[in-house]
């Protein structure tokens, strides 16, 4: 809550001083990205195989082997169900 009060105070001060940022970018919290986050290049569309490999790598870091196998099995079931869906 202290952060919200700090931002509210900054907004109030900026309004009084005539420096209010109407885009609100100035008042957004600064969030540190985790180390395992890969930046997205919006101009490159990854294929399903690349997404799958990244998913497995991210899960492998956080799950023990038996849980990883279960998670992969669930995704495979979902993939099979999606393959059976009619095209729109």
Secondary structure as UniProt FT lines:
FT   HELIX           2..17
FT   TURN            22..23
FT   HELIX           25..27
FT   TURN            35..36
FT   TURN            42..43
FT   HELIX           48..62
FT   HELIX           65..84
//
